[in-house]
Amino acid sequence: VQLQASGGGLVQAGGSLRLSCAASGFSSETYAIAWFRQAPGKAREGIACISTNGDTAYYTESVKGRFTISRDYAENTVHLEMTSLKVEDTAVYYCAAGWARSAAILTLTAPLDDYDYWGQGTQVTVSS
């Protein structure tokens, strides 16, 4: 059972990247899937979460209007489309799976320990 995050890289400010979180060994559609990021010297923060049926998504204020989270059920994958990237978006990005019926999970207010599975992280670097 694992989550595999991919798609990170180096991009100029204003550019775009698409991250992917591929699930294996379990069906990700039974979990809420969230994206987190951790910049050097900072705490890990939740930035986006999508419900099991994909019709509800939550975003932290700093990424609203720029990032879009979506599900690909055929591929058992969750994507994070990132546009208008800023230097301050530079971080290691992680995906995580949490209990679908938890309001705290869906709204990115649950403790990190509440998430059942974590991906290994993918580096996103935005240059000025």
C-alpha positions as CSV (number, residue, x, y, z in Angstrom):
1,V,0.0,0.0,0.0
2,Q,1.5,3.3,-1.0
3,L,1.1,6.7,-2.5
4,Q,3.6,7.9,-5.1
5,A,4.0,11.6,-5.6
6,S,5.6,12.8,-8.8
7,G,5.7,15.8,-11.2
8,G,7.9,18.2,-9.3
9,G,10.6,20.2,-10.9
10,L,12.2,23.6,-11.5
11,V,10.0,26.3,-13.1
12,Q,10.1,30.0,-13.4
13,A,7.7,32.3,-11.5
14,G,4.4,32.5,-13.4
15,G,4.8,29.0,-14.8
16,S,2.8,25.8,-14.2
17,L,3.3,22.3,-13.0
18,R,1.1,19.3,-12.6
19,L,1.7,17.0,-9.6
20,S,0.4,13.5,-9.5
21,C,-0.4,11.2,-6.6
22,A,-0.7,7.6,-7.7
23,A,-2.2,5.1,-5.3
24,S,-1.3,1.4,-5.3
25,G,-2.5,-1.4,-3.1
26,F,-5.7,0.3,-2.3
27,S,-8.5,2.3,-3.9
28,S,-7.8,6.0,-3.4
29,E,-11.5,6.8,-4.1
30,T,-12.4,5.5,-0.7
31,Y,-10.2,8.2,0.9
32,A,-10.0,11.9,0.9
33,I,-6.7,12.9,-0.7
34,A,-4.8,15.9,0.4
35,W,-1.7,17.7,-0.8
36,F,0.7,19.2,1.7
37,R,3.9,21.1,1.3
38,Q,6.9,21.8,3.4
39,A,9.3,24.6,2.8
40,P,12.8,24.6,4.4
41,G,12.5,25.5,8.1
42,K,8.7,25.6,8.0
43,A,6.0,23.3,9.2
44,R,4.2,21.0,6.8
45,E,1.0,22.7,5.7
46,G,-2.1,21.3,3.9
47,I,-2.9,23.1,0.7
48,A,-5.7,21.2,-1.0
49,C,-8.0,18.3,-0.4
50,I,-10.5,16.5,-2.5
51,S,-13.5,14.4,-1.4
52,T,-14.0,10.8,-2.5
53,N,-16.5,11.6,-5.2
54,G,-14.5,14.6,-6.4
55,D,-17.3,17.1,-6.0
56,T,-15.8,18.9,-3.0
57,A,-12.4,20.5,-2.8
58,Y,-10.8,22.7,-0.2
59,Y,-7.8,24.9,-0.6
60,T,-5.7,27.0,1.7
61,E,-6.0,30.7,1.1
62,S,-2.5,31.1,-0.4
63,V,-3.3,28.7,-3.4
64,K,-6.9,29.5,-4.0
65,G,-7.5,30.4,-7.6
66,R,-4.1,29.1,-8.7
67,F,-4.1,25.4,-7.8
68,T,-6.7,22.8,-8.8
69,I,-7.0,19.4,-7.3
70,S,-8.8,16.6,-9.3
71,R,-9.2,12.9,-9.4
72,D,-8.6,10.4,-12.2
73,Y,-10.5,7.3,-11.1
74,A,-9.3,5.2,-14.0
75,E,-5.7,5.8,-13.0
76,N,-6.3,5.7,-9.2
77,T,-4.5,9.1,-9.2
78,V,-5.1,12.5,-7.8
79,H,-3.6,15.5,-9.6
80,L,-2.7,19.0,-8.4
81,E,-2.6,21.5,-11.2
82,M,-0.5,24.5,-10.2
83,T,-0.5,27.7,-12.2
84,S,0.8,31.2,-11.7
85,L,3.5,29.8,-9.5
86,K,5.4,32.0,-7.1
87,V,8.8,31.8,-5.5
88,E,7.1,31.2,-2.2
89,D,5.5,28.0,-3.6
90,T,8.9,26.4,-3.4
91,A,8.7,23.3,-1.2
92,V,8.6,19.6,-1.0
93,Y,5.0,18.5,-1.9
94,Y,3.4,15.5,-0.3
95,C,0.1,13.7,-0.9
96,A,-1.7,11.9,1.9
97,A,-4.9,9.8,2.3
98,G,-7.3,10.3,5.1
99,W,-10.6,9.1,6.3
100,A,-13.2,10.3,3.9
101,R,-15.9,11.2,6.4
102,S,-13.7,13.4,8.6
103,A,-14.6,17.0,8.2
104,A,-11.2,17.9,9.7
105,I,-9.5,15.9,7.0
106,L,-11.5,17.5,4.2
107,T,-10.9,21.0,5.5
108,L,-7.2,20.5,6.1
109,T,-7.5,21.0,9.9
110,A,-6.7,17.5,11.0
111,P,-3.4,16.7,12.7
112,L,-0.9,15.1,10.4
113,D,-1.1,11.9,12.4
114,D,-4.7,11.5,11.3
115,Y,-3.7,10.7,7.8
116,D,-3.4,7.0,7.0
117,Y,-1.0,7.0,4.1
118,W,1.7,9.5,2.9
119,G,3.6,9.8,-0.3
120,Q,7.3,10.3,-0.4
121,G,7.3,13.9,-1.5
122,T,8.3,15.7,-4.7
123,Q,10.4,18.8,-4.9
124,V,9.0,22.0,-6.5
125,T,11.3,24.9,-7.0
126,V,10.1,28.2,-8.4
127,S,12.8,30.6,-9.6
128,S,12.4,34.3,-9.9
